[in-house]
């Protein structure tokens, strides 16, 4: 079965290279091959019968959006609903959420609805300051706790955190509500918790109004859409956090697993695919991070492999969790 790495508009060359090499280093090659896939090939759909997981790495998600388009995104969504798997890293994670808010109010602002909708909420970023395109400025080694295990330092460069609509609503109840446009009003969704408590939340959330310290973690959710054009969009979807940003007061979600139909999507705001031996250790913007990355390399490898296993990929023997 193929492990497919997106190679097209929006894909960052370094992230793509690191991802390809990291996958080849850990997969069981008796069961999988790693190949690139183009936007056109995604839309043609011939890959669907022999793919285990499709992966979108770092870059810029507007490139994915324009190159893959609605037709390609629908192919990916149907693939996951029917039992396939998706991995989104940084830009690939933003793209897989219902809505994104990147640098809202800043010079790099990108906001809007997205096609895939694997995560029933918003990806807000950058989660940490300083990001610049085409530069290592803003690279940080951020502490992430994966599951209940020890914290490790992960490579952060512009990635976001994940806010489910339930908690977005809870946070927004504490501040004045913005007047909704007709479009936003028509896209309100109904969120039910496992306790069958229903509330509605706006599709577009102004993250700048969320109070410091608000809890962004939520219980297991099931979404049932209301007043949307396609009532099947949120059917049979749920999510759970796999990792949190330990240094953020809110302990926001850094890695999230989304159950979509019979398949699974895992989204990560941090670059789990960046192996230490390929990092630019002489770059002045990264020198302070290098010791943290070196110390966390075994843990990074464990997390990367563990996530791949959750996505149906057979990997070589993992080291024990540190």
Secondary structure per residue as TSV (DSSP state, phi and psi in degrees):
chain	resnum	aa	ss	phi	psi
A	1	X	-	360.0	146.1
A	2	X	E	-87.7	142.5
A	3	X	E	-106.8	113.4
A	4	X	E	-104.3	130.1
A	5	X	E	-109.8	124.3
A	6	X	E	-63.5	132.6
A	7	X	-	-135.9	97.4
A	8	X	S	-175.6	-166.4
A	9	X	T	-54.4	132.5
A	10	X	T	96.5	-16.2
A	11	X	B	-85.4	126.0
A	12	X	-	-78.4	132.0
A	13	X	H	-61.7	-42.6
A	14	X	H	-66.1	-47.1
A	15	X	H	-61.0	-41.5
A	16	X	H	-62.7	-43.9
A	17	X	H	-64.5	-47.2
A	18	X	H	-62.5	-40.5
A	19	X	H	-63.4	-46.2
A	20	X	H	-60.8	-45.2
A	21	X	H	-69.7	-39.2
A	22	X	H	-64.3	-40.6
A	23	X	H	-63.8	-45.9
A	24	X	H	-63.8	-25.1
A	25	X	H	-78.2	-21.2
A	26	X	H	-119.0	-21.4
A	27	X	B	-73.8	155.2
A	28	X	-	-82.0	108.0
A	29	X	T	-74.7	-5.6
A	30	X	T	-76.0	-16.3
A	31	X	T	-119.5	-20.2
A	32	X	-	-138.8	153.7
A	33	X	E	-123.9	152.3
A	34	X	E	-106.8	126.0
A	35	X	E	-137.8	156.8
A	36	X	E	-87.0	154.2
A	37	X	E	-136.3	136.7
A	38	X	-	-93.4	164.0
A	39	X	H	-56.8	-41.7
A	40	X	H	-63.9	-41.7
A	41	X	H	-64.6	-36.3
A	42	X	H	-60.5	-46.2
A	43	X	H	-67.8	-31.9
A	44	X	H	-70.6	-31.6
A	45	X	-	83.8	6.2
A	46	X	G	-67.5	-19.7
A	47	X	G	-74.0	-16.5
A	48	X	G	-61.9	-32.8
A	49	X	G	-79.2	-19.1
A	50	X	G	-128.6	28.4
A	51	X	E	-112.8	134.3
A	52	X	E	-90.7	-45.1
A	53	X	E	-151.8	141.9
A	54	X	E	-111.4	136.5
A	55	X	E	-125.9	130.7
A	56	X	E	-114.8	122.5
A	57	X	-	-99.5	-148.6
A	58	X	S	-73.9	163.6
A	59	X	B	146.3	-129.1
A	60	X	-	-141.8	129.3
A	61	X	H	-73.9	-19.4
A	62	X	H	-65.0	-29.5
A	63	X	H	-65.9	-43.4
A	64	X	H	-59.1	-46.0
A	65	X	H	-59.8	-44.6
A	66	X	H	-78.0	-35.4
A	67	X	H	-79.9	-44.4
A	68	X	H	-79.8	-38.6
A	69	X	H	69.1	179.8
A	70	X	H	-65.7	-37.5
A	71	X	H	-63.8	-46.3
A	72	X	H	-66.8	-40.8
A	73	X	H	-62.3	-37.6
A	74	X	H	-65.5	-36.4
A	75	X	H	-61.5	-44.7
A	76	X	H	-64.5	-43.2
A	77	X	H	-63.2	-44.3
A	78	X	H	-64.0	-36.9
A	79	X	H	-57.9	-46.0
A	80	X	H	-70.9	-45.3
A	81	X	H	-56.0	-35.5
A	82	X	T	-87.8	11.1
A	83	X	T	114.5	0.1
A	84	X	-	-82.0	-175.8
A	85	X	E	-137.5	152.9
A	86	X	E	-134.4	137.4
A	87	X	E	-123.4	124.8
A	88	X	E	-118.8	125.7
A	89	X	E	-119.4	120.8
A	90	X	T	58.9	-107.4
A	91	X	H	-59.1	-37.7
A	92	X	H	-65.0	-24.0
A	93	X	H	-79.8	-44.1
A	94	X	H	-52.9	-48.4
A	95	X	H	-62.2	-26.2
A	96	X	T	-90.4	2.8
A	97	X	E	-93.0	165.5
A	98	X	E	-64.9	-35.9
A	99	X	E	-151.2	149.5
A	100	X	E	-127.5	151.7
A	101	X	E	-134.5	105.2
A	102	X	E	-114.3	123.3
A	103	X	S	49.4	45.6
A	104	X	T	-59.6	125.2
A	105	X	T	84.7	-2.2
A	106	X	S	-106.5	-179.6
A	107	X	T	-69.5	-19.6
A	108	X	T	-103.8	18.3
A	109	X	-	-55.1	130.3
A	110	X	E	-138.4	119.9
A	111	X	E	-137.1	156.2
A	112	X	E	147.4	172.6
A	113	X	E	-77.7	150.4
A	114	X	-	-124.3	162.9
A	115	X	S	-78.7	-43.0
A	116	X	-	-69.4	-45.8
A	117	X	-	59.9	39.4
A	118	X	-	-73.7	-35.8
A	119	X	E	-100.1	122.9
A	120	X	E	-80.9	67.2
A	121	X	E	178.0	-154.1
A	122	X	E	-118.9	139.4
A	123	X	E	-100.0	119.6
A	124	X	E	-112.2	130.9
A	125	X	E	-161.3	-179.6
A	126	X	-	-64.1	142.1
A	127	X	S	-68.8	-23.7
A	128	X	S	-131.1	146.7
A	129	X	S	-76.8	166.6
A	130	X	-	102.6	-4.5
A	131	X	-	-62.7	137.3
A	132	X	-	-137.9	138.5
A	133	X	T	-65.9	148.7
A	134	X	T	57.1	34.4
A	135	X	S	-155.5	152.7
A	136	X	S	-86.7	0.2
A	137	X	T	-60.8	131.3
A	138	X	T	96.5	-8.1
A	139	X	-	-64.5	132.5
A	140	X	E	-136.7	152.0
A	141	X	E	-98.2	104.0
A	142	X	E	-107.4	137.2
A	143	X	E	-72.9	126.8
A	144	X	E	-126.2	134.0
A	145	X	E	-102.2	119.4
A	146	X	E	-98.7	117.2
A	147	X	T	61.0	-134.9
A	148	X	T	-104.3	15.2
A	149	X	S	-89.8	-179.0
A	150	X	-	-64.7	147.4
A	151	X	E	-67.9	144.2
A	152	X	E	-132.8	161.3
A	153	X	E	-94.8	122.1
A	154	X	E	-108.7	155.5
A	155	X	E	-77.7	115.7
A	156	X	E	-115.9	128.1
A	157	X	S	-150.6	76.2
A	158	X	S	92.7	0.1
A	159	X	-	-69.7	167.0
A	160	X	E	-114.1	-178.1
A	161	X	E	-117.7	161.5
A	162	X	E	-109.2	124.4
A	163	X	E	-118.5	110.5
A	164	X	E	-68.7	153.2
A	165	X	H	-61.2	-31.7
A	166	X	H	-57.2	-51.2
A	167	X	H	-75.3	-27.4
A	168	X	H	-59.8	-42.7
A	169	X	H	-64.9	-43.6
A	170	X	H	-60.6	-40.5
A	171	X	H	-68.0	-41.7
A	172	X	H	-68.6	-22.3
A	173	X	T	-64.0	-17.1
A	174	X	T	-90.0	-5.1
A	175	X	S	-131.3	162.2
A	176	X	-	-59.2	138.0
A	177	X	-	-82.3	131.8
A	178	X	-	-69.5	150.3
A	179	X	-	-70.2	127.8
A	180	X	-	-87.0	140.6
A	181	X	-	-71.8	168.5
A	182	X	H	-59.8	-38.9
A	183	X	H	-64.3	-46.3
A	184	X	H	-63.4	-40.6
A	185	X	H	-60.7	-39.9
A	186	X	H	-73.5	-11.6
A	187	X	T	-109.5	20.7
A	188	X	-	-65.1	142.5
A	189	X	E	-120.3	156.1
A	190	X	E	-98.7	125.8
A	191	X	E	-111.8	127.5
A	192	X	E	-115.8	130.6
A	193	X	E	-83.9	173.9
A	194	X	T	-65.7	-11.7
A	195	X	T	-92.8	6.2
A	196	X	-	65.6	28.7
A	197	X	-	-90.9	119.0
A	198	X	E	-105.0	135.7
A	199	X	E	-140.5	162.8
A	200	X	E	-111.1	149.7
A	201	X	E	-138.0	141.8
A	202	X	-	-72.1	146.4
A	203	X	S	-63.1	-42.9
A	204	X	S	-96.5	122.6
A	205	X	-	-117.2	133.6
A	206	X	-	-88.5	98.2
A	207	X	G	-67.3	-18.6
A	208	X	G	-67.2	-16.9
A	209	X	G	-96.7	3.1
A	210	X	S	-78.4	125.0
A	211	X	-	-62.2	145.7
A	212	X	T	-60.6	138.9
A	213	X	T	87.0	-0.4
A	214	X	-	-63.9	142.7
A	215	X	-	-75.6	126.3
A	216	X	-	-103.8	-4.5
A	217	X	-	-87.5	146.0
A	218	X	-	-136.9	163.8
A	219	X	-	-70.1	173.0
A	220	X	-	-57.7	128.8
A	221	X	E	-113.0	149.1
A	222	X	E	-127.2	125.1
A	223	X	E	-98.6	137.8
A	224	X	E	-126.9	113.8
A	225	X	-	-70.4	152.1
A	226	X	-	-140.2	135.8
A	227	X	S	58.8	38.5
A	228	X	-	-111.9	163.4
A	229	X	S	-75.5	-23.2
A	230	X	-	-132.6	102.3
A	231	X	T	-71.0	-8.7
A	232	X	T	-85.8	-9.9
A	233	X	T	-56.0	-45.4
A	234	X	T	-103.2	11.4
A	235	X	T	-66.8	138.8
A	236	X	T	53.7	45.1
A	237	X	E	-119.8	143.9
A	238	X	E	-152.8	170.8
A	239	X	E	-150.0	161.6
A	240	X	E	-148.2	150.0
A	241	X	E	-80.2	139.3
A	242	X	E	-105.3	-26.5
A	243	X	E	-151.6	150.9
A	244	X	E	-127.5	155.8
A	245	X	E	-81.7	105.0
A	246	X	T	-67.1	-29.8
A	247	X	T	-85.9	-8.9
A	248	X	S	-85.7	136.5
A	249	X	T	-56.4	-34.6
A	250	X	T	-78.4	-12.4
A	251	X	-	53.8	47.8
A	252	X	-	-65.1	157.9
A	253	X	E	-71.9	126.2
A	254	X	E	-98.9	-33.0
A	255	X	E	-135.2	131.3
A	256	X	E	-134.5	140.4
A	257	X	E	-104.9	129.0
A	258	X	E	-117.1	125.2
A	259	X	E	-91.6	121.6
A	260	X	E	-130.2	106.7
A	261	X	T	60.2	-127.0
A	262	X	T	-93.7	-0.1
A	263	X	E	-111.8	-175.7
A	264	X	E	-138.4	139.8
A	265	X	E	-122.2	133.2
A	266	X	E	-117.9	129.9
A	267	X	E	-121.0	135.9
A	268	X	E	-132.3	130.4
A	269	X	S	-76.8	-18.7
A	270	X	S	-105.3	159.1
A	271	X	B	-87.5	94.7
A	272	X	T	-79.6	-11.3
A	273	X	T	-93.3	0.8
A	274	X	-	-89.9	102.9
A	275	X	-	-76.2	144.6
A	276	X	G	-59.2	-39.8
A	277	X	G	-67.8	-15.3
A	278	X	G	-99.2	-4.3
A	279	X	S	-71.7	149.8
A	280	X	-	-81.6	92.6
A	281	X	T	-75.9	-11.0
A	282	X	T	-98.6	-4.7
A	283	X	-	-66.5	126.4
A	284	X	T	-61.3	-26.5
A	285	X	T	-76.4	-12.5
A	286	X	T	-113.2	-9.3
A	287	X	H	-57.2	-38.0
A	288	X	H	-71.6	-19.5
A	289	X	H	-88.1	-24.3
A	290	X	H	-56.4	-45.5
A	291	X	H	-59.2	-36.9
A	292	X	H	-66.7	-43.1
A	293	X	H	-64.4	-39.3
A	294	X	H	-63.0	-46.4
A	295	X	H	-65.2	-29.9
A	296	X	T	-96.9	3.7
A	297	X	H	-61.6	-43.9
A	298	X	H	-62.3	-39.8
A	299	X	H	-67.7	-41.3
A	300	X	H	-58.3	-45.5
A	301	X	H	-61.4	-41.9
A	302	X	H	-60.8	-46.8
A	303	X	H	-63.4	-44.1
A	304	X	H	-59.4	-46.5
A	305	X	H	-64.9	-41.8
A	306	X	H	-63.0	-39.8
A	307	X	H	-66.1	-42.2
A	308	X	H	-60.4	-40.1
A	309	X	H	-62.8	-38.2
A	310	X	H	-65.5	-20.3
A	311	X	T	-99.7	18.6
A	312	X	T	83.0	11.7
A	313	X	-	-94.9	131.1
A	314	X	-	-85.1	126.7
A	315	X	B	-118.7	165.7
A	316	X	S	-68.2	164.7
A	317	X	-	-53.8	127.5
A	318	X	-	-82.5	147.5
A	319	X	-	-71.3	156.8
A	320	X	-	-64.6	148.8
A	321	X	-	-60.7	137.4
A	322	X	-	-86.1	360.0
